[in-house]
Amino acid sequence: MRVIDLIRHKRQGGEMTRAQINFLIEGYTSADIPDYQIAALLMAILWRGMTHSEIAALTDAMLRSGRTLDLSDLPSKKVDKHSTGGVGDKTSLIVAPIAAAGDLVVPMISGRGLGHTGGTLDKLESIPGFNVNLSLVDFRRILAKCGCAMIGATEEITPADKKIYALRDVTATVESPALICASIMSKKLAEGIDALVLDVKTGSGAFLKAEKEAVGLAELMVETGRRMGKRVVALISDMDQPLGRAAGNAMEVVESIEILDGGGPADLRELCLELSAWMFYLGERVPSVPEGKRLAADQIISGRAKEKFREIIRLQGGDEAVIDRPERLPKAQHTVDVTSPADGYVQATDCEKLGLACVALGAGRNTKEHAIDPAVGLVFQRKKGDAVRQGDALCTIHYNSPAHLDYARRLIAASFQITGEPAARQPLVRRVIGASGES
């Protein structure tokens, strides 16, 4: 087989065989196939799509590129949660400690920022000393000790996904449903989980902006998981505006701690309770989702979830003092407001532009080698439906370098639509696919 022939075949809309997909993944993982050829293949996949058989073969090849975990010796149900990505989406930092505090095991293999969205690993690494690059031995040890560990794909676990994930980020191929499904499901199925809760975003800040496309991806991932014998549910959630009030790595850690401390923005708290409830339900800790939500709320009220996050940070080498003293996290040197040009209401936001502004400030990557600035980001002073006066702050920029400040300001200003009428509010969770959670 020649790689160039397979690229051409896919570019022309052909279907690849399992043997061809295995050849490509094995060759790229072993560095026998260069980045530029896989980049061309990824673009062909983005444009031409993949059949269900191709996606299943790609998921399996990526899964088998490394080791898989056997956690059957741990007595509790193993349940994870994954989001398809959004602006201000820091839910993993909240639901993982909640679920672990409620006696589930959460073996979370996460990713870095993709395109205009933030990544769980980048957020965690803004905590001084936090190590997301654990060996499988240490990963298992921490899971056995506290019920949760959060790491990235490694040379041991889905190394093919680690390489392809980074390449997608800088080749404008993030949005492919086939690649999203294979990336997420290969990592999650390698974890040794019993069940998985998916948060599939839709709206201006999501990779799949149309709800129909998000539902299609959700159904694809639920089907893939069930074929592998796992309990899977997908929530279709709103990303027409940022989640919570902060976007930017260290700032999102601060907001996560606020939620675990019983405060924080209402929309973020609501979604985290819903996701945690489904984790408890699929993990057979409760007989219904409403009871799961009550159990999740109790982990916050009692302080157990916050203490669990403290324990996770400590066991993964981080500065656990940030739980009580968030000022120990990186902080930007400068701030500036973007203000409203008129009286009225925030009718809509172009959430993708807000994410791109974060990237421009240094909170995301433009190349695979790009270094993240953990301190920079945005605080959203007004959100969809809020009343504003001319000159009111819509968004506060936290920055260190002025190099791309003007560009970020223009993106932010262009993202807010101010009109004379209040905006209709969308439900935070639009649909649930794959399970019934009623008692």
Order of alpha helices (4+ residues) and beta strands (2+ residues): alpha-alpha-alpha-alpha-beta-alpha-beta-alpha-alpha-beta-alpha-alpha-beta-alpha-beta-beta-alpha-alpha-alpha-alpha-beta-beta-alpha-beta-beta-beta-alpha-beta-beta
